[in-house]
């Protein structure tokens, strides 16, 4: 028997449809996933899912998110 265990930590990014002209949940999810050692993510402008595996970077997620929102 073969068992594969992944240490991927999923998350969801949700944004009000009223501001999707300025922010895109799919883009944010993908960029955070790459930052956290994932392979990307995706969804729609108002909601998206992704994941990452590098727990050492979790303390810096807030700074990374702020950087994405400032651009």
N, C-alpha and C positions, 0 to 999 in steps of 0.2 A: 504494500500500500504506500502510495506517495501522498504526502500532505505538504501543501505549500502555504506558508504563513506570511502574510505581508504586514508590514508595519506602516500602513498608509493611514493618515488621519484626514478624513473627509470634512469638508465644510461647505457652507452655502453662502453666497453673497446675494443679498436682495436690495434693490434700489427702487424707490418710488418711481412709477412711470412718469410722474410730473417732471423729473429731472434727468431722464435718460438721454436727453439731448446734450447734457454736459458730462454725465458719467455712464459707463457701460459695465454692467455686472460681469459679463463674459470676459471682457478685457482684464478687469481687476482680479477675477478668479484665476485666470490663466497666469498672470504676472505673479500673484502670490504663490501659486503652485510651483512655478519655476524657482522662486526665492526659497521655498521650503523643500526643494529637492524632488518635487513631483515632475510629471511630464506634461503638465498643462491641464486645462479644464475647459469648460465652455458652457454655453447655454444661450440665453437671450439677453437683450439689453437690460431687462429688469430683474432677472434671476438667473443664477448660474451655480454650478457645483464644480469642485475640484478637490484636490488633496495633496498632501505632502508627507514626507517621512523624516525630515531633519528636525528633530525636536530641539536641538541646540539653538536653532534660529527662532524659536517661538518668542523669546523675550524681545526680539527686534521686529516682530510682525507689525506692531502698532506704528513704528517709525516708517516701515516700508509702505504700509497702507497710506499714511499721511503723505509720503512722497508721491505716490500714485495719484492721490486726490489733488495735489498741488499742481500737477502738470496739465 
